[in-house]
Amino acid sequence: MIKKIILGLTLALSCVSLNTYAADSPPPSLDANTCNDFTNVSLRKLRSTETINLCDFKNQPLLIVNTASNCGFTPQFEGLEALYNKYKDEGLVVLGFPSDDFFQEENDEKDTAKVCYVNYGVTFPMLATSAVRGSDANPIFKHLNAQTSSPNWNFYKYVVSADRKTITRFNSRVAPDSAKLESAIKSAF
């Protein structure tokens, strides 16, 4: 009798946990831009109320970078913008994620936006300031960190293939114009 009760409870708990998992999954949609991968998330743009869903970049390679306004690597914005301009017509999307995880980001998004858009002429999408490490990391970096590892500093670069199956991580010292970064971008198409 006790075995039947335990078996019944085990089956009931299994069903509950399966339903909980299913409820956490994003709902299917008929929209052509939907995707069933880690990019199915809406994020607020820097200094804006507008959001973008990264599924908008379905089937396009991504270069995801954690950025900071007051870092020795901040001039890499120029090289990132050059890469974006070089490959955007082929489909490359560069995404900047400002973060204060290393205590080098402005406290006000207005100042962050000025560094990006005015000082460096950035035209690629910049997202609102968010965490990129630990349990508070934004959903994109939670996935990147699980697949590779967390950034150890600002301006870590993650090349994500168009099919989302390959993620290649580069540290801050790898310049945007480096041959190995550009090779990874070409392979990501």
C-alpha positions as CSV (number, residue, x, y, z in Angstrom):
1,M,0.0,0.0,0.0
2,I,2.8,2.5,0.9
3,K,4.6,1.6,-2.3
4,K,1.4,2.5,-4.3
5,I,1.1,5.8,-2.5
6,I,4.8,6.7,-3.1
7,L,4.5,5.7,-6.8
8,G,1.4,7.8,-7.1
9,L,3.0,10.8,-5.5
10,T,6.1,10.4,-7.7
11,L,4.0,10.3,-10.9
12,A,2.0,13.3,-9.7
13,L,5.1,15.3,-8.9
14,S,6.6,14.4,-12.3
15,C,3.6,15.7,-14.1
16,V,3.6,18.9,-12.1
17,S,7.3,19.5,-12.8
18,L,6.8,18.8,-16.5
19,N,3.9,21.3,-16.6
20,T,6.0,23.9,-14.8
21,Y,8.8,23.5,-17.4
22,A,6.3,23.8,-20.2
23,A,4.8,26.9,-18.8
24,D,8.2,28.6,-18.6
25,S,8.8,27.9,-22.3
26,P,8.0,30.8,-24.7
27,P,4.6,30.4,-26.4
28,P,4.8,29.5,-30.1
29,S,3.9,32.2,-32.5
30,L,3.0,32.5,-36.1
31,D,5.2,35.5,-36.5
32,A,7.9,34.8,-39.1
33,N,10.5,36.5,-36.9
34,T,10.0,34.2,-33.9
35,C,12.8,31.9,-32.9
36,N,13.1,29.1,-30.4
37,D,16.5,29.8,-29.1
38,F,18.1,32.0,-26.4
39,T,17.6,35.2,-28.5
40,N,13.8,35.0,-28.0
41,V,13.9,37.9,-25.5
42,S,12.9,41.5,-25.7
43,L,15.4,44.0,-24.3
44,R,15.2,47.8,-23.9
45,K,17.4,49.9,-26.1
46,L,19.9,52.3,-24.5
47,R,18.3,55.5,-23.3
48,S,14.9,54.6,-24.8
49,T,11.6,53.1,-23.8
50,E,11.7,51.1,-27.1
51,T,12.5,47.4,-26.9
52,I,13.8,45.0,-29.5
53,N,13.3,41.3,-29.6
54,L,16.6,39.7,-30.7
55,C,14.6,37.2,-32.8
56,D,14.4,40.2,-35.2
57,F,18.0,39.1,-36.1
58,K,17.0,35.5,-36.8
59,N,19.4,33.8,-39.3
60,Q,22.0,36.6,-38.9
61,P,25.3,36.2,-37.1
62,L,25.7,38.3,-33.9
63,L,28.7,39.9,-32.4
64,I,27.7,40.5,-28.8
65,V,30.0,42.8,-26.7
66,N,29.8,43.8,-23.0
67,T,30.8,47.5,-23.0
68,A,31.7,50.2,-20.5
69,S,32.1,54.0,-21.0
70,N,35.2,54.5,-18.8
71,C,37.4,51.6,-19.6
72,G,40.8,51.5,-21.3
73,F,39.2,49.4,-24.0
74,T,36.4,51.9,-24.6
75,P,38.1,53.1,-27.9
76,Q,37.3,49.7,-29.3
77,F,33.9,51.2,-30.1
78,E,35.6,52.6,-33.2
79,G,36.7,49.2,-34.4
80,L,33.3,47.6,-33.5
81,E,31.6,50.3,-35.6
82,A,34.0,49.6,-38.5
83,L,33.2,45.9,-38.3
84,Y,29.5,46.6,-38.2
85,N,29.8,48.9,-41.3
86,K,31.9,46.3,-43.1
87,Y,29.6,43.4,-42.6
88,K,26.1,44.8,-41.9
89,D,25.0,44.5,-45.5
90,E,25.8,40.8,-45.4
91,G,23.7,40.5,-42.2
92,L,26.1,40.9,-39.2
93,V,24.5,42.4,-36.2
94,V,26.7,44.0,-33.5
95,L,25.0,44.3,-30.1
96,G,26.4,46.4,-27.3
97,F,25.5,45.6,-23.7
98,P,26.7,48.3,-21.4
99,S,27.4,47.0,-17.9
100,D,28.8,48.3,-14.6
101,D,29.9,44.8,-13.5
102,F,33.5,46.1,-13.5
103,F,32.6,49.5,-12.1
104,Q,33.5,51.4,-15.3
105,E,30.0,52.4,-16.6
106,E,28.3,55.7,-16.1
107,N,25.5,55.9,-13.5
108,D,23.2,57.7,-15.9
109,E,22.2,56.2,-19.3
110,K,22.3,59.6,-20.8
111,D,26.0,59.7,-20.2
112,T,26.5,56.2,-21.5
113,A,24.5,57.1,-24.6
114,K,26.7,60.2,-25.1
115,V,29.9,58.1,-25.0
116,C,28.5,55.6,-27.5
117,Y,26.6,57.8,-30.0
118,V,28.4,61.1,-29.7
119,N,31.9,60.4,-28.8
120,Y,32.3,57.2,-30.9
121,G,29.5,57.5,-33.5
122,V,28.0,54.1,-32.8
123,T,25.2,53.1,-35.0
124,F,24.8,49.5,-34.1
125,P,22.1,48.6,-31.5
126,M,23.1,49.4,-27.9
127,L,21.0,47.9,-25.1
128,A,20.1,49.3,-21.7
129,T,22.7,48.9,-19.0
130,S,22.5,45.5,-17.4
131,A,24.5,42.9,-15.6
132,V,26.5,40.4,-17.7
133,R,27.9,38.2,-14.9
134,G,26.4,36.1,-12.1
135,S,22.8,35.4,-11.2
136,D,21.8,39.0,-12.1
137,A,23.1,38.7,-15.7
138,N,20.6,39.5,-18.5
139,P,19.2,36.5,-20.3
140,I,21.5,36.8,-23.2
141,F,24.6,36.8,-21.1
142,K,23.2,34.0,-18.9
143,H,23.2,31.8,-22.0
144,L,26.6,33.0,-23.3
145,N,28.1,32.4,-19.9
146,A,26.6,28.9,-19.6
147,Q,28.0,28.0,-23.1
148,T,31.4,29.6,-22.7
149,S,32.2,31.5,-19.6
150,S,31.5,34.9,-18.0
151,P,33.4,37.9,-19.2
152,N,36.4,38.7,-17.0
153,W,36.4,42.3,-18.1
154,N,34.7,44.8,-20.4
155,F,34.7,44.4,-24.1
156,Y,34.6,40.6,-24.2
157,K,33.3,39.6,-27.6
158,Y,31.0,36.7,-28.4
159,V,30.5,35.7,-32.0
160,V,27.2,33.7,-32.4
161,S,26.6,31.9,-35.6
162,A,23.6,32.6,-37.7
163,D,22.2,29.2,-36.8
164,R,22.9,29.8,-33.1
165,K,24.8,26.6,-32.8
166,T,28.3,28.0,-32.4
167,I,29.5,30.7,-29.9
168,T,33.1,31.8,-30.0
169,R,34.4,34.0,-27.1
170,F,37.2,36.6,-27.3
171,N,38.7,38.5,-24.5
172,S,39.2,42.3,-24.3
173,R,42.7,42.2,-25.7
174,V,41.4,40.9,-29.0
175,A,40.9,44.0,-31.0
176,P,37.9,44.4,-33.3
177,D,40.2,44.5,-36.3
178,S,42.0,41.3,-35.4
179,A,42.3,38.6,-38.0
180,K,41.0,35.8,-35.7
181,L,37.8,37.8,-34.8
182,E,37.2,38.6,-38.4
183,S,37.7,35.0,-39.3
184,A,35.1,33.9,-36.7
185,I,32.7,36.5,-38.0
186,K,33.1,35.2,-41.6
187,S,32.5,31.6,-40.3
188,A,29.4,32.7,-38.5
189,F,27.5,33.4,-41.7
